[in-house]
Amino acid sequence: MTNAPAHATAADLLALSPVIPVVVVDDAAHAVPLAEALLRGGVRVIELTLRTPAALAAIERVAAEVPGIVIGAGTVTAPEHAEQAAKAGAAFLVTPGSTDRVLDAAEDTGLPFLPGAATVSEAMRLAERGLTSLKFFPAEAAGGVDYLKSIGGPLPGLRFCPTGGITPATAPDYLALPNVGCVGGSWLAPKDALAAGDWARVEELARAASAL
Ligand SMILES: O=C(O)C(=O)C[C@H](O)[C@H](O)COP(=O)(O)O
């Protein structure tokens, strides 16, 4: 499997792993060993957030050196991020919220993407554009499991990757919902584990997450 299957859709992204690891890297050199540790633990997707100056270089390295993992760019909050991420080799994009310009830019890349929504109206607007696989952010703060359960009735065609404040303890409650394909979480790549190069710990966290 390559890390950028041309035919992948946003719906496919929700089926890659029960948990999409949301990662912040301060040092691009951490990205490859991190991705390899996630893969060893059975997690074949990674969302690298564009929150640090190292992020684009990190995406580039993972795309080039870890072909078994599907590498995506997260925190796409400006139109230019979409093209930069695509150029770096990202196979998908994730946005925390959705503006018309960011959505246009994401669509222009041709990559599958998970646009962020936190309300019913935002989700309906995205559905009007044909976007039906969404990120629900910030999941816990915006109403959590109860909120997603409530909107499943009126919006049965939408599926979500809730992210934000989810833990290994709460993830199963989300994953049990019919309108949830996977969850996103930062707990698979703790800052101190990255700083210490503790890849065995990342592998262990990935193994537990992939079994959820
Ligand atoms: O950066 C982005 O694009 C975001 O949307 C924020 C992330 O989804 C959360 O930071 C996840 O982090 P935890 O809440 O610690 O699991």
Ligand as a Chemical Component Dictionary entry (heavy atoms), coordinates in Angstrom:
data_LIG
# 
_chem_comp.id                   LIG 
_chem_comp.type                 NON-POLYMER 
_chem_comp.pdbx_formal_charge   0 
_chem_comp.three_letter_code    LIG 
# 
loop_
_chem_comp_atom.comp_id 
_chem_comp_atom.atom_id 
_chem_comp_atom.alt_atom_id 
_chem_comp_atom.type_symbol 
_chem_comp_atom.charge 
_chem_comp_atom.model_Cartn_x 
_chem_comp_atom.model_Cartn_y 
_chem_comp_atom.model_Cartn_z 
_chem_comp_atom.pdbx_ordinal 
LIG O1 O1 O 0 -4.988 21.188 15.548 1  
LIG C1 C1 C 0 -6.100 20.973 15.106 2  
LIG O2 O2 O 0 -6.384 21.059 13.921 3  
LIG C2 C2 C 0 -7.174 20.610 16.011 4  
LIG O3 O3 O 0 -8.273 20.529 15.578 5  
LIG C3 C3 C 0 -6.911 20.327 17.420 6  
LIG C4 C4 C 0 -6.721 18.857 17.688 7  
LIG O4 O4 O 0 -7.717 18.105 17.094 8  
LIG C5 C5 C 0 -6.690 18.634 19.129 9  
LIG O5 O5 O 0 -5.608 19.362 19.618 10 
LIG C6 C6 C 0 -6.578 17.198 19.515 11 
LIG O6 O6 O 0 -5.885 17.138 20.722 12 
LIG P1 P1 P 0 -6.478 16.444 22.014 13 
LIG O7 O7 O 0 -7.686 17.203 22.427 14 
LIG O8 O8 O 0 -5.362 16.606 22.994 15 
LIG O9 O9 O 0 -6.742 15.029 21.654 16 
# 
loop_
_chem_comp_bond.comp_id 
_chem_comp_bond.atom_id_1 
_chem_comp_bond.atom_id_2 
_chem_comp_bond.value_order 
_chem_comp_bond.pdbx_ordinal 
LIG O1 C1 DOUB 1  
LIG C1 O2 SING 2  
LIG C1 C2 SING 3  
LIG C2 O3 DOUB 4  
LIG C2 C3 SING 5  
LIG C3 C4 SING 6  
LIG C4 O4 SING 7  
LIG C4 C5 SING 8  
LIG C5 O5 SING 9  
LIG C5 C6 SING 10 
LIG C6 O6 SING 11 
LIG O6 P1 SING 12 
LIG P1 O7 DOUB 13 
LIG P1 O8 SING 14 
LIG P1 O9 SING 15 
# 
